[in-house]
Amino acid sequence: MKMRFTDIHKWNKRWFRDLTPEAKLLLLYLYDSCGDAGIIEIDPRKYAFDTGLDLLKENNPLEELLATDKLQYHDSRYFILPKFIRFQYPKGLKQNYNPHMGVWKEIEKHNIDIDSIDIPSLDQALTKPSKIRIKIKDRTIIERLELLWAKYTGGLSPRLKIDEDRWHAINDLLGTYSWLDLIRTWKKAGESDFLTNRLNVNRNGWKANFDWMHKPANYRKIREGNYDNEKGMDYTNGF
């Protein structure tokens, strides 16, 4: 039987008290019925059947919840409870920890932006430099990082394979930077017209790759925004 945390103090919170009784019931139902990452299929008929609520009338409980920040459209097929993961896993998520695998599967399946849900950890310390050194043989984490690289760096090298040397480069950076900082830096690189050569500004066709990006000096420049599009770089100078 699956069990979840509940906030016993919600009855004293103004936002919850201001909901109608029907909206309160629906919210509790959605929290019990959603997947491990707070995703639930848009299916008002099922909600109505399970709860006995009338979701076809004007100003119905579903519309009431959607008018708050407690329930949002994720895409055309699913709703998301945006604060679900943060509440259920306040100490963070570990990638190689079996009880958290279901959450990561949903995050990947539904392409949930980890920045937007503010996960505090990939290894219990996402926002702090990692003291954990994970071995290259842990393919679950490596494969997930390869997917995140492809997602955030776009046209750099979408078929990247993280080998022993590249994993050591990541681990070296994690002595100074956090997991979240690493992924945000990947995203900055993927958004840079210069590093991706998206506008064909590099005459020799050069664009950044994984090995160049993870040299400490180059990583720091990307992180600090030296290659951001809004910096107005003189592309003719090259490197």
Stockholm file with secondary structure:
# STOCKHOLM 1.0

chainA/1-239         MKMRFTDIHKWNKRWFRDLTPEAKLLLLYLYDSCGDAGIIEIDPRKYAFDTGLDLLKENNPLEELLATDKLQYHDSRYFILPKFIRFQYPKGLKQNYNPHMGVWKEIEKHNIDIDSIDIPSLDQALTKPSKIRIKIKDRTIIERLELLWAKYTGGLSPRLKIDEDRWHAINDLLGTYSWLDLIRTWKKAGESDFLTNRLNVNRNGWKANFDWMHKPANYRKIREGNYDNEKGMDYTNGF
#=GR chainA/1-239 SS CCCCCCCTTGGGSHHHHTSCHHHHHHHHHHHHHSCTTSEEECCHHHHHHHHCCCCSSTTCHHHHHHTSSSSEECSSSEEECTTHHHHHCTTCCBTTCHHHHHHHHHHHHTTCCHHHHTCCCSBSCTTSCCCCCCCTTCHHHHHHHHHHHHHHHTTSCTTCCCCHHHHHHHHHHTTTSCHHHHHHHHHHHHHCHHHHTTTCCSTTCCCCCHHHHTSHHHHHHHHTTTTCGGGCCCGGGCC
#=GC SS_cons         CCCCCCCTTGGGSHHHHTSCHHHHHHHHHHHHHSCTTSEEECCHHHHHHHHCCCCSSTTCHHHHHHTSSSSEECSSSEEECTTHHHHHCTTCCBTTCHHHHHHHHHHHHTTCCHHHHTCCCSBSCTTSCCCCCCCTTCHHHHHHHHHHHHHHHTTSCTTCCCCHHHHHHHHHHTTTSCHHHHHHHHHHHHHCHHHHTTTCCSTTCCCCCHHHHTSHHHHHHHHTTTTCGGGCCCGGGCC
//
